[in-house]
Amino acid sequence: MKRIVLALVMFLILCAPLQAMAEGESEGKKDFTVPSSVLPISKENTYTNPTQDLPYLQPSTLAQELLDSTDVKIENPDLIRIFNESTINDSKLAIGFRASIYLGEWPLAYESQGTEVNWEYQKVNTNYVDNRGGRAPQKLAYTQEQQKRVSGGLTAKIPNSEAVKKMMMIKAAEHTNLPLSFDTVIGQGTRKNNTYNIAPNQVGYLHSYVPAANEKGKVTYGEVYLSFKGGKRKLEVKNVTQQGVGAWIPVQDHLSFGFVAANQPK
């Protein structure tokens, strides 16, 4: 009996870390289910937004070798592109050659610390129907009155902001699984077939909003050197610093609708 109890205790001890790990993973994941009030308008949009291709890059053999030669994480697609487009001949005659080439100060990687979605980030349109003098219900549908451009951006000025925005958009898109872009346009005359009933003696308002993801985290900067020593090539990263950063990134070709009915105009 004692052996059975001892075995059961050991089993529970071994399972505890696995359970804690599973709970930690589930807590780290967020549910970004799109609300029913948010609808896609890519087919109806009279303005064609360019597709935002996330700047994923597969490192070449040389690039991967260089990335693996340093303990500092490097994810900047612009810097990886430079490595992919570079050629370094491996010559045994260069065993005694030593050199250090300064490639500049770069934003190296971005670490996300939180992603939220504001489904009513910016109002872009309001349609209304005044049925105070009517005797039967009237229908209200969405029609974009004027073309609207919604732009996101970083919440603070930081060095090499364009590269940082690319890395932040990659992380935010991974977390939300939404089509994100720092710039999106809703064309004039865009329509949607969703309708709302306005009862007699009421005024109905249909507000339309562009959603946006709010991404927050830390960006790592460092001075990058390409060094050659003893026939080996590697990266050296010096003066590494970190800086907090946030960004608003609109959701492309999606609108959030809010319907309000009242007895008097608002």
Buried (B, 14 or more C-beta within 10 A) or exposed (E): EEEEEEEEEEEEEEEEEEEEEEEEEEEEEEEEEBEEBBBBBEEBBBBEBEEBEEBEBEBBEBBBBBBEBBEBEBBBBBBBBBBBEEEEEEEEEBEEEEEEEEBEBBBBBBEBEEBBBBBBBBBBBEBBBEBEEBEEBBEBEBBBEEBBEBEBBBBEEBEBBEBBBBBBBBBBBEBBEBBBBBBBBBBBEBEBEEEBBBEEEBBBBBBBBBBBBBBBBEBBBBBBBBBBBEEEBBBBBEEEEBEEBBBBBBBBBBBBBBBEBEEEEE
